Amino acid sequence: MAIGVRDIAWRALVFAALAAPPVYFFSIIHKYAANVPYGDDYSAILDFLLRYQDADGALQKLGMLFAQHNEHRIAFGNLATVAMYKLTGTVDFRSMIFFGNAALLGLVLVFYRMFHASGRKPLYFIPVVLFLFQFQFGHTIFWARHRSRTSTCSSSLSSLLVLERGRPFTWRPFSWPRSRRSRRSGIFASSRARCSLH
């Protein structure tokens, strides 16, 4: 059956409603994010990078990547910091803030795949997008260390989604270690995964 002009216009309107919150969200980040450290950025990023550069040998550097930071092991955050410095020669907190919040797009994708599998219309997904891309937590949105929080949620939920679809070996090498080595809350992904596998 051919799609009428009214249907095309309606789909375009729904798509625009879904796209507007993240577009506005990232435009605000682009406008107001500052290239300065804040809070844990001093110890988790700057101090870590200085100690990493002064480390003796590859083995010590590897140990520092997986070392404890407060109650977390932030290996993927440390890797991202080292990679940025090696590639650009600097630490750009604006880029860290942007890419950290970009993990919200991963959350949207995971939630939408769950939502779409239930057969619901995209129109009813708009509140989910509005809930995710809002500024209630502004103090973490503009915080470079915040990138590990949203990325942990995204990788944990993607792990569970893959498991629910019966592909545990796809899940194990990628999303699970990504969750476990971002923040302590990532360990709950493995606990939930064990329940899914039994």
NORZI-V24738 format. One record per helix or strand of 3 or more residues. SS is the DSSP state (~ for helix, > for strand). FROM is the first residue (numbers start at 0). LEN is the number of residues. Records with the same first field share a line. If there is no record, write none. Layout:
# NORZI-V24738
SS = FROM-LEN, FROM-LEN
This chain:
# NORZI-V24738
~ = 4-28, 40-14, 56-9, 74-14, 92-25, 121-11, 137-4, 143-21, 167-13, 183-14
